């Protein structure tokens, strides 16, 4: 599960970076830039929220006893 958690956060961060890059592609189009920056902020917020939620989940997770098979 920790791999999926890290992957999710990395994916959200990458999407934010993509939107920030796209915001610079059309310098004369302020509306496009504003939309792209708003999307970047949304993905950044999702990444932050996921990191916090996953940290709480990891802190509460207590593995059960190891059973030899």
N, C-alpha and C positions, 0 to 999 in steps of 0.2 A: 504493500500500500504506500509506503513512503516514496517510492519511485513515481507513482502516479501523482502524488501530491506535488512533488518537485516539477514534474512534467507540466502539470496544470498551471502552476505559477509561472514557469518559464514561457509557456505558450501565451499567457495573458500579457506578460512583459514584452514578448516579441511582437504581438499585435499592436501594442502601444507604440513601440518603436517604428513599426511600419507606418502607422497613421502619422506620426511626427515627420517621417520622411516624405510622405505624400503631401503634407502641408506645405512643403517647400517647393514642390514641382510646378505650381502655377502661381508665381509671385503676384501677378496682377489681379488675381481672383480672390478677393477678401472673403467672400462667402464660402468658397471651397476651403480656404485655409482655416476659417473659424470652425467649420464642420469637422475637418480632420483633427484639429486640436481638441475639440470636444470629444471626439471618439477616442483619441489618445488618452485623455483624462479619464474616460470611463474605463478603459482597459487597465490603466494604472490603478484605479480604485478597486477594480475586481481583483487584481493581483495582491494588493495590500490586504483586502478582506480575506482572500483565500489563505494567505500566509498566516494571518491571525487565527482563523478558524482551524487550520491544520495544526498550528502550534498547540491550541487548546486540545484538539483531538489526540495528538501525540502525548501530551502530558497526562491525559486521563486513561490512556491505554496501558493496561497492565497485563503483560503476557501470562498465560496460564503455565502451570508446571509442565516441565518437559517430560514426556513419557517415552521411554525406550520401546522400540518395536522389535 
